[in-house]
Amino acid sequence: MVTPLAPKPFGEPSVKLLAVTDLHDHRDAPGRILAVASPVDLILLGGDITNFGSPADAERVVRRVQAAGAPVLAVAGNCDSAEIEACLVGLGVSLFRRGEVREGVGFQGLSAMPPWLRHMYQFPEEELAAHLAEGYAAIEGARPHVVLSHPPPYGCKVDRTFMFRHVGSKALRTFIDEYQPDLVVCGHIHEARGADRIGRTLVVNCGSGAAGYYAVIELGEQITADIRRA
């Protein structure tokens, strides 16, 4: 699927991203996706790297993706953990509560999810808002501005469950309404795969990486997002 595009106000050379979420430690999916999606400038892993697994499980997935040769940036999902978050920090790929500029693009991250079920990696919305503020402080003014988030923003097409309930993050939605990042990459709600717009912000839910779904995104004169299946 090719999303509708909007002119991008920055005119820098194109940067090609591979975005994958919700791998859930599927052993074959990373290899299948990388085989058809490379080469890219940067790879984004949007959480649920494991399925309630260990830091060693997460490290194995990240190392496998890094072997493709492109830099990797990642956040943790609700099926990961604080220990996996620490592992991502140790591997030098974490965007949790951080922001950095790569290839001229400002990236920040949002891990976990709003409260839902016990024994999952989650934070109250006010803490998610604080995490977003911390990351933004490190890249304020950078354009293009990309948010890599596990949960989608609340109240859009890509945060609806199969029961048609909106379950995204209200903190992320408020952040988007205020700062209008150019791109938000998310996952979490597998059945809500697709794209939507909130003002000038393009929101892309990559779908289930474990099922082979991924997004190829180009940041150039326009932002294009193509959701594919390996």
Secondary structure as UniProt FT lines:
FT   TURN            9..10
FT   STRAND          15..20
FT   TURN            24..25
FT   HELIX           29..37
FT   STRAND          42..46
FT   HELIX           55..66
FT   TURN            67..68
FT   STRAND          72..75
FT   TURN            78..79
FT   HELIX           82..90
FT   TURN            91..92
FT   STRAND          99..102
FT   TURN            103..104
FT   STRAND          105..110
FT   TURN            118..119
FT   HELIX           125..139
FT   TURN            140..141
FT   STRAND          145..149
FT   TURN            154..155
FT   HELIX           157..159
FT   TURN            162..163
FT   HELIX           170..179
FT   STRAND          183..186
FT   HELIX           190..192
FT   STRAND          194..198
FT   TURN            199..200
FT   STRAND          201..205
FT   HELIX           209..211
FT   STRAND          213..219
FT   STRAND          222..229
//
